[in-house]
Amino acid sequence: DDHGLRVGHRLFRYKQMKVYFMRHGESEYNVRKIINCDKSVKVHLTEKGKKQILKTAQKLKNIKFDAIFSSEFVRAQESAELTNRTLKTKLIFDSRLNEINVGFEGKNYLEYRSAAIASGDRFNFKLKGRESFKDVKSRLQDFLNSLKKKSYKNVLIVTHEYAVMLAKSI
């Protein structure tokens, strides 16, 4: 179980702004290795996930954050709200930080992974009407470009695994 190792934060700099990315804590679907890419399906944090987030919040408590931005998915919202108990700042939900919509809702993640690998182009793979990694990167870029127009010094972004990975390439 390496989920806890992936909960944490990563720092990026935009001009004078520091942007910290944090993945949500372990969710009910993470434990079952099931995909949740539909925000109307309410997937909550596990007790372990809540503890992971509270531990990470303690690591961030000495940073004065101007805002926390979060995905609209329940597991990210719960993570952001738990973190904000410690950080006590403005909390904003933004759809551009949402989970990738791969269209494999409720299915084992290996089904999606196998289909993406079989496509020969994981970065651009998507089902009709769904999203690719390229699409998520584009909406993250849009979000970060809008952030650059703000006068924030420190921002925390609570999002999902692929969003954190893709943000590193922006």
N, C-alpha and C positions, 0 to 999 in steps of 0.2 A: 504494500500500500504506500504509494509515493505521493498521494494527493496532498498531504500536509506539507510536503517539501515544496510543492508548487504554489502554495498560498504564501504570499509575501508581497513585497513591493519591488518595483524597478523604477529607477530614476531616469528621466529624460530632461534635457534642458532646451528651452525655447526662449531665445534672447535672455532676458533677466528672470524668466519664469522657470521654476522647477515643477515638473509634472511627474507624479508618482503613480504607477499603474499597480493595481492590486487585483488578483483574481479572487472571486467569491470563495467562500469556504465549501467544504464537502457537502454535497446535497444528497437527498434521498435517491436520486437517479444515478449519481456518481457511484454510489455503493452497488447499485444493480447493473452498472455499465450500460445504461439506457440513455438515449439522446432526448433532450428537451430543447426544441427549437421553436416552440409555439408559446409566446408569452401568456396566452390565456390558460395554459396548463400550469397549475400552481405547484411548483416543485420547491419544497422548503429545505433549509439547511438541516443537517443532522446535529445531534448534540456535539459530536466531534467537530463538525464544521463551525459551530458557534464558538467553541473553545479556540479553534484555529484563528478565527477572526479577532477575538478578544486579545489573544496573545500578540497578533500582528499590530493591533491598535496600540498596545502598550509600547511597542517599538517605535511607533510614530508620534507618541504623545508629546514629545518635546519640540515638535515642528508646528509652527503657527500656520495652519491651513486657511486659505481664503475661501475655499469651497471644496465640497466633495461632489463629484459627478458620478452618477451610477446608471447602469443599464436598467431597463424597465422590468426585467425578469425578477420574479419573487426572490430567488436565491441571492441575486446581486443586491436587491433592495434590502433584504434582511442583513446582508453583510455590511452594506453602507450604513444602515441605521445602527447596528451594533457598534461599528467603528465610531460613529458620530456621538455615541454616549461618552466616549473618551475625548474626542477632538472638539466637539461642541462648535460646529460651524454651519454655514449654509449648505443644504443638501438639495441637489438638482438632479432630476431623472431625465435622461436623454436617449431617444431611440437609436441614435447613431452608435451607441455603446452596446447595443443588444447583441445577443448570441447570434451566430451565423445560422441562417434559416436554410438548412440542407434538405429539408423535406423528409427526414427519416424519423419523425416524431414517434417516440415510444419504442423504437427498435434498438437492438444492440448496436453499439458504436462500430463494431467490426463490420456490420453490413455496409455502413456508409464508407468506411475506410477501404474496404475491398472494392466497392464500386468506383471510388475516386482513383485508386491505384490502377484499376483495370482501364480507366479512361485514357491513361497515358499522360495526363496533364492535370495533376491534383490542384494546381493553382487556379485554373480556369474551369474545373469540373463543376457542373451544377445541373440539377434537374430543372425542367421547364417551370418557370415562375418562381424559382428559388434562388439562392445566392451561392456564389463562388467565393474563394478566398480573395480574389481580385475585387469583387463587389464590396466585401467587408473592409478591405484596405482603403478603398475609395471613400466609404462613409466615415472611416476613422480619420482620413486625411481632411475631409470636410470639417469634422468636429475640431481637430487640432488647429486648422486654419482659423476657425471662429474663436478659439481660445486665445490665439496670438493677438487678437484685437482687444483683449481685456488687459487690465493692469494688475492681474494677480501675480503674487510672488511664489506661492506654493499651492498646488492643486493636487487632490487625490482623485484618481479615477478607479472606480470599482466596476469590473467587467468580467469577461470570460477568457478562457485559456487561449483560444485562437486570436481574439482581439489583442491580448497582451503580446502574443508572438508576432502578429502582423505589425503592431505599433513599433517594434524594434526595427522594422525595415523601412519606416517612413522617414 
